[in-house]
Amino acid sequence: MPLAHPNPLVSRLSPPPIPSVVAWARDYNGGKGPLIDLSQAVPGYPAHPEMLRLLGEAAASPAMTGYGAIEGEEALRKAYAAHMSDVYGTSVAAANIHITSGCNQAFMCSTIALAKSGETIALTNPFYFNHETTLSMLGIGRVLVDCDAAKGFLPSLASAEKALLSGVRALAVVTPNNPTGAVYPPALLRELFHLCRKYGAWLILDETYRDFLPADAGAPHDLLSIEGWDETLVLLYSFSKSFCIPGHRLGAITAGPRIVGEIAKIMDNMQICAPRAAQAAVATALPILADWRAANRLEISRRAEALKAVMAETNGWSIAAIGAYFAFVRHPCGDLPSATVAERLAKEAGVICIPGSYFGESQDGYLRLAFANADVGVIGQLRERLR
């Protein structure tokens, strides 16, 4: 009698990476102090009390217990469209917004809407590992776009064009980047947009960490001001980081109404609608907690500066790229695999981080440190831990 087997597109994948690296720390004896967890990209400070109050009130409301609109609560779609219009100095309508259960779901919905099994999507190298595994389990191939470490891990335009010439359905990029922290300049994003338009491909732009750009950085790009942007561009976002509510799973897609309509078909089968209480709470919190979010941006910047200072004083270690929540750090262990280096750090020094090899090809010389998890004092402890 033949055995039933799970889907090989899923079973061939490795287990989720965050629990795997956290498990290494079970063997840490505590000799160098409490664990320092720099593995997962979560804010290392609590949500604002008003955010928690709004969540509690919305969760207790009978009006929130039924199904909501597939595309998202109208109040949040309007509030986020107004926010996007303010950030980018252009007009974004509620019809351009689809609310999702987190940004990972936003990426999966967008991917399904734009490509089918057997087609390909281009990712940068290094890539965000959940993007790569999403494509793999959907039977969508991936082509890698080179990012030169010597140039701060910005994607190569020549490599991007080569990928687009191969017939990919979309190019997916993340800025500020996960894992490297690299911030893609507006001019580079505009060139990538025009390359995608030239070859009839989509540009998927994941802006999960947009809220942690420097206050004086200006608009991250001007792509929403380009006529016909909605025939090339799909923007992804997460409310998790800036509002400190990752457990409530709330993200957003900004796209043309045509693509929003396609994504609604997918969401109806995947989840019907994103969590309604969180949507109602964030719709109210988005304008009134702006100052608090700005203060958090400054705090994350202080943590980045603290990590730079530590690395400048630690022999053999250096920062290859840094920004928003992440630093992509060169380790001093030569040809030793990054997974081995990260495992030793967890077990011997009580520092949990992600091996560079988890993010793509030829990344064994690096580790990803998610420094937003730790305050300035904890980051200072790395001086001793990394010796």
Secondary structure, DSSP 8 states (H G I E B T S, - for coil): -------HHHHTS---HHHHHHHHGGG--STTSS-EE-SS---SS---HHHHHHHHHHHT-GGGSS---TT--HHHHHHHHHHHHHHHTS---GGGEEEESSHHHHHHHHHHHH--TT-EEEEEES--HHHHHHHHHTT-EEEEEEEEGGGTTEE-HHHHHHHHHTT-SEEEEESS-TTT-----HHHHHHHHHHHHHTT-EEEEE-TTGGGS-TTS--S--GGGSTTGGGTEEEEEESHHHHT-GGG--EEEE--HHHHHHHHHHHHHHTSS--HHHHHHHHHHHHHTHHHHHHHHHHHHHHHHHHHHHHHTSTT-EEEEEETTEEEEE-SSTTS-HHHHHHHIIIII-EE-EEGGGGSTT-TTEEEEEGGGS-HHHHHTHHHHT-
